[in-house]
Amino acid sequence: MRSYFRTGTSLLSLAIATPTLAESAAIEYADIERIQVVGEYTERAKIPGAATRLNEEDLEVFKYQDILRTLRLVPGVNIQEEDGFGLRPNIGLRGSGVDRSAKITLMEDGVLIAPAPYAAPSAYYFPTAARMQAVEVRKGSAAVKFGPRSVGGAINLVSRAIPDEFGGFADVRIGEDNLFTTHGSIGASGDHVGGMVEFFSSSSDGFKTLPGGGETGYEIEDYLGKFRIKTDENAEIQQSLTLKLSKTNNDSDETYLGLSDRDFAANAYQRYAASALDHMDTNHEQIQLTHQMKIGDVEVVTTAYKNSFERDWFKFNDLRATTDSCGSTSGAFVLANEHICATELAWLKGEEDSPEGAIRIRHNARAYEAKGIQSLVAFPFTTGSAEHDLEFSVRYHEDYEDRLQNDETYTMVDGELVFAAETALGSAGNRLVEAEAWAFFAQDTINVGNWTIVPGIRFESIRLNRTDWAGTDPNRTGVATAKPETKVDAVVSGVGISYALDDNLTLTGGVFKGFNPPGAGNADVREEKSLNVEAGVIYDKNGFYAEAIAFFSDYSNIHGDCTAASGQPGDCDIGDQFNGGKARIYGLEAMAGYAVMLDGGWTMPLSANYTFTDAEFRSSFDDEFWGGVVRGDAFPYLSRHQFTASAGVQNDVFSATFQVNYVSAARTQAGSGSIPEGERIDGRIVADLSAHYRLTENLELFASVDNLFDETYSVARRPMGLRPGKPRTIIGGAKFTF
């Protein structure tokens, strides 16, 4: 028995987790299903609420290296592009807020993956999307099982599995702007031992241009290894132990300095001379040890993990001099007021020499570590006519963010930056934020006749500490200024329900509490809370799949987080957090797909998804993050309408897919009515095209065009000025499978 549904552009088949399948898959079934947010062997109609899994077939259609382009295939996901490559994505779910994906739970293989998920959740590290085998998204019903950030939902990236038999692949791609990508994997499994190694490397000179030349792209190297030992399949107690190791180096010549409106209109892909030295250097290391055990019907999955991340983003920060007419050293102010800040703008562009040391560039150097252990126990049992799948889980987690930052100042001379001075290490930030958390959840999936009922409860106990040292004390030997400890104990509960009206039509919905913890050192900030309701319908018949889910989120308190990336309207300190009071969000997610059978062995897959989101503040206030907000104001950086559709043709050797994505206009600051021109991100329509040709059984050729019609569009005004989306980019390559 199989249940078919479409996510993206291909027809996916999900096997229902029947007892026969569970027995045959044995210990691997626990590995795959229990730690994922959707799972490959789960019947979609039995998951209450919104759940989407993009399998390997979906991801291979366009071979996107940018997770933001991939997530266009999923309704209910809000994204804000930034660098055009998706290196540091901004993702929200159901209007939760997109800034650095800090309002959602991010995982890789079921383990929290943000650099410091509790102490500093902003995701300046994001796993390499191109090496993932699946991408899973849960909203609403994810609140109970996946935390700590449950207002919007959870995204889980599924890394490549150890193959059942010897095999692998080698993939090479080249493209415009000297794009060169190599990707390969090899692995095998025996009766008791299995393993795989994977390598991904990609580089590009970038699509933006500096006045004096120079690269504006990136270099990524990503290594992954998995090694597993396991018992016999017929062992009375089935067990496996899997070690996962990964290392990612990511260097990019990126900047936060955008363009003025006039310069964007003239050439959206130019960069100012003041950003010529901007560069981000990162290193991420991960180790996970996962033990799975199956005793009869009882499954236990335990994972110990440690993630380390270091970064130094050397980037333009602000000006250290100003003229009387401008009166501001803020880069954002200069770009938004070019008529009164013409001199300062000329310094940034390199058109005029600046006063000595007028350009300040900051070493945003930070170190992160996250470690912990989590265990899940599942007890399937039956009571009368009801089948239960009871899950209990506990997680102990520690993480920290360590800032030790300083500045360098430069003088603009003949269009080039000339070094002037350097401040002491720690003078631009000398802080340690630490977190310790216990998390527990219990959830029961109850199947009774046509009903699936999933009640659950989650408990989070969080302790946060922030310590600041003087900017003149990089060794931290002096007296520290400790902020009050932040303690949060929260109970999150909910219930999801699905009812099968017949074999093809299912009603689904649920009610869940949402919770996001406050940051450290913010004595007046309360946790973010919401009540989330969703209801919808799922239809699946004769190859046609459709679902529509309405959602409503009632916030009793919403957070604003001051980050360098957020481009806040006020003058807040990085790391500060603000209460936004009451708010409400409602909307609709819909998706549909059908594969039309054509003559001669050809098929035409069709799919579409649509998201409507309406969000507004329900209280009036004025603070350093949101600025002045009046009750009824709409959220910033949230488009009301999003739509993605694709159509293709395919047979056994050839396939081609055309995809179009529409995003409506968004405002950059809270407000009502028509959007002022200086606070507007225009709507856009962007089309992509891909084609595959199987030359032999093992060799496939691939070509794609991102932004087929070369649409020039803006994606943000934060943190400083307008920033463009990626222009038309042609990519070609070959994949050899063995």
N, C-alpha and C positions, 0 to 999 in steps of 0.2 A: 504494500500500500504506500502511495506517495502523495505528497501534497505539494502543488506547484504554486509559486508566486514570483512576481517580478520585482526586483530591486535594481533599478538602473536600466541597462540596455539588453540584458540577456535573460533567458528563461532559466530560473534556478529551480532545482528540485531538492526538497528537503525531506529526508526520510523521517517518518514518525518513529519516535523512540519506543517501539514495542518491546516486550520482554525478550522476544527472540533476538532482536537487534542488540539489546543491551548485553545478552549473554554472549553473543558472538564477538562483539567489540571488546568485551571484558574490561580490562583495566584502562584501555585507551578511552573508553566511553566516559569514565570519570574525569580523565584528563581534559577531554574536549568540552564536555557540557557543563560541568559543575562550576568552573571558574570563568565562564563566559557570560555575556549579558544577553545573548540570544541563543547561540548554539547552533551547530549544523544539523543535529539530529532532533530538532524540536518542531512540532507542528505549529505553524504560525498562528492558526486560529485559537490555539490553546494558551497563547501568551496574551494576557489581558493588556489592553491599551496599545500604545505605539511601539513597534519593534521592527528594526530593519537590519538585515545582514547583507553586506556586499561580499559575495564570495569571489574566489580567484577568477572565475569566468568574467565577472563584472569588471574587476580591476584590470584585466588584460585587454579590454576593448580599446581603451585610450592609453594605457600604461602611464597614467599621470604620475609625476613625481611630486606634485603639489596636492596636499591633502584637501585644500579648499576646493579645488576643481572636482575632486572625488566626491566630496560631501554635497555637491550640487544635486547628486542623485537621491538624496535623502530629504523628505519633507520635514519641516519643523526645525531645520538647522539654520541658524543665522551666522553669517560670516562677514568679516571685514578684511579684504585683501590689504596687503601692506607693501611687500617687496616684489610681488609678481611671481615669486618662486614658492611661496608657502613655507619659508624657512622657520618663521616664528608666527604661527597662525593665531588668528583671533576668532574664536568659535563660541557661540552661545546656542542654547536650546530653548525654544519657546520664549524668546525675549529676555532670557536671563541676564544678558549683557555679554559682550564679545571680547572685551579688553583682555588680551593675553590668555584667553580661555580659562580665566580664574574662577568662573562661577559654575563650572561643571566638573564632574568627576572624570578624570582622564586615566586610562589604564592601558597597559600592554600585558597581554596574557593574564588578565584578571588581577594585576598588581598595580597599585598606584604608581604613576610614572612622572607626574610633575616634579620638578627639582626638589621642592619642599612642600608637599600637599597641604600641610597644616600651617606651618610657620610663614610661608611665602608662596602662595599657590600660582602666581603668575608663571605661565609656561614658556619661559625663555628657552627651554629645551623641549623639542617635540620629536618623537621617534621618526625615523626615516620611513615615510609613507610608502615609497616605492618597493621596499622589501617585505611589505605585509602581505599575508595570504588572505586576510579577510578584515573588514571593518564593520563593527557592530555599533548600533546606536539605539539606546532605550531612553524614552522620556516617561514622565508620569510614574509608571509602575516601577521604574528603577529606584525610586526613592527609598524603599525599605532595604533592599539587598545591597545597594551600591552607594557608598558614601565616602567622605563626609559631606560632599556638596550635592545636595539632592533636590534643590529648587527646580533646576532645569532638567537634569538627567545625567546619563553616563555615556561615554564613548570608550569602547574597548578595541584596541588594535591587536590583531592576532598574527603573531609571527609564524614563520614557516615551520611546519611540522617535520619531524623525523620521518622519512619515507618508509613504507612497509618493505620495500625491496630496493636493490641498488639502482640508483638513477640520479639525474641532475639536469642542469641546463647551463647554457652560457648565452648571455644577451648583450649585444653591443648596439649602442645608439649614437648617432651624430646629428647635429642640428645647427641652426643659426646661432650667431654669437659664440662660435667655437664650443658649442655644447658637445661634450663627450662623456658618455655614460657606459660603464661596464657593470654587469651584474651576473653573478653565477652562484650555483649551489651544487653540492654533491653529498650524498648520504646513502645509508643502507641500514637494514635491520636484520638481525638473526633471531634465533629462538630466545636468546637472553640479553643480547647486547645490540644497541643501535646508536646511531649518531649522524650528525650532519654538520657541515660548515657552509657558511654563506658569506659572500663578499659583494659589497656595493660601493661603487666609486662614481662620482659625477662632478663635473666642473663646467663652468661657463664664464665667459668674459663679461656677461651682463648686457642688458639692452639700453642702459643709460650711458650718457657721454659726459665726461668732465672737460672743462675748458682746455686743460693741458694734456688731455689724453689720460690713459690709465684705466684699469679694470674696475668694473662695478658689479662683478658677479660673485661666484662662490666656488668653494672646493669642499666636497664631502667624501669622507671615507668611513665605511660602516662594516664592522666585522661581527659575525654571529656564529656561535657554536653551541650545539646541544648534544648531550651524551646521556644515554639511558641504559640502565640495567633493570631486568624484570624477571619475575618468576615464570614457571611454566603456565600456559593458558589453562591447564586443568588442575592447577594447584588449589588446594582447599582454601588457602588465603592468598589471593592474588595481590602482588605488590610490584611497584616500580619506583625507581629513584632517578630523577632527571636533573642534570646540571645544565644550566643555561648561562652562557657568558657572552657579553657583547661590549663593544667599544666603538664609539663614534667620535670622529673629529670633524668639526664643521667650521671652516673659515669663510667669512663673507665680507665683502667691501661695501657694507650697507651703512645707511645714515638715517637719522630722524629728520634731517633738514630737507623739506620739500621746496615748493615753488610758490611764488606769488601768482595770482590769477592771470595777470598779463603775461608773465613768462610761461605759464602752463599753456595758455592759448597759442603762444608763438612756437613752443617746442616742449611738449609734455615730457620728453625723455632726456632733457638736459639735467645736469647736476651743477650746483654752485661750487665755485673754487674752494669755499670754506669747508666743504665736506670731503676734500681730496684725500685726507689722511684717515677718514673714518673706516674702522675695521673691527669686526667681531671675531674673536678667537675662542672656540669652545671645545671642551673635552668631556665626554660622558662615558662612564663605565658602569656596567650592571652585572650583578651576579645573583642568580636565583637557584635554589635547591628545592625541588618539589617531590614530595613523597605521596604516592597514591596507594590506597589499600582498599580491597574489596573483600568483605567477609559475608558470604551469602548475598543478601540484597543491600547490606549496609556499605556505603562508600565513604571514605575519608580522604580528603585532599589537604595536604599541609605544605605551605610554601614559606621558606625563609628567604629574605631578599635584602639587597643593599644596592642603592643607586648613588653614585657620586657624580657631581657636575661642577665644572669650573668654567668661568667665562670672564673675559675682559673685553668690553665693548668700548673701544676708544672712539668717541664720537663728539661732534660739535654739540656744545651745551648752551652757550649764550655769548653775548658780547660783554666786554668789560669796559666799554666806552660808548658814549652816545652823544648826539647833538641835542641842542635845546629844543629843536622842532619835534624831534621824535620822543625823547624823554624816557625810553624804555630799552633795556638790554635784552629783552625777550625776543628770541628768533620768531616765535609765533606772532608777536605783536608787529614786528617789522614787516613780515610778509603780508599780514592782513591790513597794514596801513602804509603801503608803499608810497603814497602821495606825500606823507609827512616824514617818512623815514627813508627818503631817496638816497641819502648819503650812506646810511647803515646798510641798505640793500646793495649799494655799489661795492661796499667792503666785502659783503658775503659773495658777490658775484666775481670779485677780483678785478673790477673795472676801475677802482680807485684804491690807492694805498691807504691803509688804516693807521690810526695811532699805534704806538708800540704796545704789543701784548693785548690788542683789542679782541682777538678771537680766543675764546676759552674752549678747550677740548678736554673732556673728562674721561679718565680711566674708570668706567663703570665695572670694576672688578669685584666679583662675588664668587664665593664657594658654597656649595650646597651638599648636603648628604641626607639621605632618607633610608631608613632600615627598619625591619620589623619581621614579624612572623604571623601568619594567619592560617587558620585551620577551619575547614568546613566538614561537617558530618551530615550525611543524608540517610534517612530511615524510611524507605518505602514500606507501607503496610496497608491493610484493608480493614475497614470497619463496616460491616453490612454490605451495602451496595456501593459504598464510597471507597475510592482508591486515593490514598494519601502519598505525598512525597514531602516529608518533613525535613527541613534543613535547619541546622544550627551552625553558627559561625562565631569565631572570636578572632580579633586582630589586636596585637600590640604593635605600636608604631612610634618611632622617634624620627624627627628631622630637624634640620637647622639651616639658616641662611646667614652667611658671614660676609659682611661688607668691609672692605679696607680699600678706600678709593682716594685718588688724588687728581689734580688738574695739571694741564700744561697750557701755557698761553703762547699765542703766535701772532705775528704781525703780517698783514697782507701787503706784499711788496711785488709790484709788477705781475700781479695775478697768481702769485705763489705764496704759500704759507712758510714763514721764516720763524724758527723757534726763538722764543723770547725768555721764558722762565718756566720753572716747574715747582709746584707746591709740595709740601711734605706729605709722605704717605699717611693716609688717614684723614687728611684735612678736608676731604670731600665726602666723608662718610666712614665712620668707625663703629660698627654696630654688629651685634650678634643677636639673632632671634631664634629661640629654641622652642620645640613643641614635643609634647608627649601625649599620646592618646590611646585609649582603650575603646574598641568598638565591638558590639555584639549585635547579632540579629537572629531572629527566628522567623521562618516562613513555611507555610504549609500549602502545597498545591493539591487541591481537592477536586477530583473528577467524580461527578455523580450524574449519570445519564448524560444529558446534553449540556450540563453545567460544568464549568471550570471556575472554582472560587479560590483566590489566593490571598488570604489574610497574612499580615506580617507586622513585625515590630522591630525597631532598631534603637539601640542606645549608644550614644557617643559621650565619652568622658574625656575632656580635652584640657590640657594645661599649657599655657603659652607664657614665655618669658622673653623680655627684650632688655638688653644691656647696651648702653652707649658709653664709649670712652672719648676723651678729648681728642680733637684732631691733631694734637701735638704728641700723642701717646700711641704710636703704631705698635709698640711691643706690649701694650696693655698692662703696664706695671703700676700705673697710678690708680687713683680712686675712680671707680666706674659709677655712672648714673644709671641705676636700675629702675625700670618702669614697674608699676604694680603688676603682679602676676594676674593673668587673665584665666579665669576658670569657667568652663562651660560644661554643664551636664544636660544633655538633650535627649528626649524620647521622640522618635519619628515612627509613626504608624500609618497603616493604610490597608486597603483591600481592593483587589482587582477582580472583575467578574467577566466571564465570557459565556454566552449561551448560543448554542448551535440550533437555529431554527430548522435547518435541514442540512443535507450534505454539502450545500453550497453557500449558505448564508449564515453568518455569525454576527451576533451583537456583542459589543465589548465595551468596557468602561471601568472606571474606578475612582476612588477618592483617596488622596494621599497628602500627608503633611510634607512640606518642604523645609529644608534647613541648610543654612550656610554659617559656619562659625565666624566669629569676629577675629580681627587681627590682634597681634600682641601690642601692648602699650597704649591701647585706645580705651581709656577708662570709661568714657561716656558712650561707647558704641555697644549696641545690643546685637545679638545674633540676628541674621536675616531669616525671616520665617514667612511661610506662605501656606495656604490651603489650595491644593491642586485637584481639579476635577476634569475628567476626560470621558468622552462617550463617542462611540462610533460603530461602524459596520464594516464587515469584511466579506467580500464576495469572490468566489472561486468556482468557475465552471467552464469545462470544455476549452481550457487554455486561456480563458480570459480571467484576469485577476484585477480586483479593485478594492481599495479601502479608503474610507474617509473618517477622520477622527476630529471632533471638536474639543477644544480644551479651554479651561478657565483657571487662572491663577490669581488668588486674592492675597496680596502681600500685607502683612501687618507691619513689616519693616523691611526696607530695601537698602542695600549697601552701595556706597560709592567709594572706590579704592583709588587713592592717589598714586599713580605710577608715572614714570618718565614717558611711557608709551601712550598714556591716556590723553595727553594734551588738555588737561583740566582748565576750565575757564578762570578759576581763581588761583591764588598763590599758596597752595598747600605744600606741605613737606612730603617728600617721597616716603611711602609707607603708612601715611595717615589714612584713616578710614572714617567715613561719615554715615550717619543715619539719614536715609532718604524718606523715612516715614512710610505712609500707606501708598500702595499702588495696586493697579489691577491690569492684567494682561488676558486677552482672550484671542482665539483664532481658530483656524481650520487647517488641517493637513489632509491632503488627498493624493492618491497615486493610483495609476492604472497601467495595465500592459496587456498586449495580445500579440501572438505570433501568427501572422497570416501565411498560410501555406500556398505557395505559388507552383506553377508548372515547372517541370524539369529539375526537380529536387531543390528548388530555391525556396527560401523562407524570408519573410519580411517582419522582423521584430519591431514592435512599436511600444513606446512607453512614455509616460508623462507624470510629473508630480507638481503640485501647487501648494504654496503656503500663504495663508493670510494671517497677519499678526497686527493686533491693535493694542497698544500699551500706553498708559497714562498715569501720571502721579495723581494721588488722591489727597494730597495735602500741599500746603504752600510753605516755603522755607527759603532761606538764603544761606549758603555756606561756601567754603573755599573750593569745593570740588564741583558741585552741580551748578554753582552760580545762583541766580535768582530764579526760583521755580514757583509757578502759580498752579494751584489745583486745576487739573484738566490738561496740563501741558503733556505733550507727547514725548516719549523717550528719544534720546539721541542715538544715532548709529543703529537704527532699526527700520528696515524697509517694510512697508505694509504688504507688498506683494512680491512673491518670488515664483518663478515658473521655469521648469526645465522639461524639454521634450526631445525625444530622439526617434529616428527612423533609420532602418538599415536594410540591407539585403545580404544574404549569405547562402552558401552551399558548402559542400565538403571541403573545398579548397580555397574559397575566397569569401571575404566579408568586407563590407563598408558600412560605416555608421556616421550619420550626420546628427549633431546635437546642438540645440540652441538653448541659451539660458537668458532669462530676463529677470532683472532686479529693479524695483521701482526706486524713486528718489528717497533720500534719507536726510534728516537734519543732523547737524553736528552738535547742536546744543538744544536742551529742553525748550520747548516752545509750542505755540498753538497757531493755527491758521496757516497762511501761505508761508513757505520757507524763505527767509531772506537770502539773497544771492550769496553773501559771504558766509552763510551757515549751511550751505546746500551741497550735497553730493548728488549729482544728476543720476537718473536711472540709465540703464544701458541694456543693450542686447548683444550678446557675444556668442558666436557660433564656432564649434570645433568639428573637425572631420578626421576620421581615421579609416585605415584600410589594412587588411591582412591578406597575405597570399601564401598558401602552404606549397612550397616548392617541392619538398619531399616529405616523407612521413616524419622526419626528424628536423627539418629545416623550414622555418617560417620567416618571410619577409614582412616588414611592418613600416607604415608611414603614417604620419599625422600632421595636421595643421591646427595649432591652437590660435584662436582669434582669427578665423578664416578670412573675414572681411576687413581685417586690420582696423577695428574700431578703436578710437582713442577715447579713453574714459578715465575719470577720476575715481579713486577708491576711498580716499580719506583726506581730511584736513588736519588730522592730528598726527604727531604732536606739534609739527611746525609746517604749515603750508600744504598745498595740494600735492597729492602723490598719484602716479598713474598705474593702471593695470598693464599687464604684459601685452606688447604689440603682437602682430602676426609672427608666429614662430613655426618653421617647418622642421620636422624631425623625421629621420629614417633610420632603420636598423634591421637587424636579423637576430633570430633566436634559434639556437640549436639545442634540442632536447635529446637526452640519452637515458 
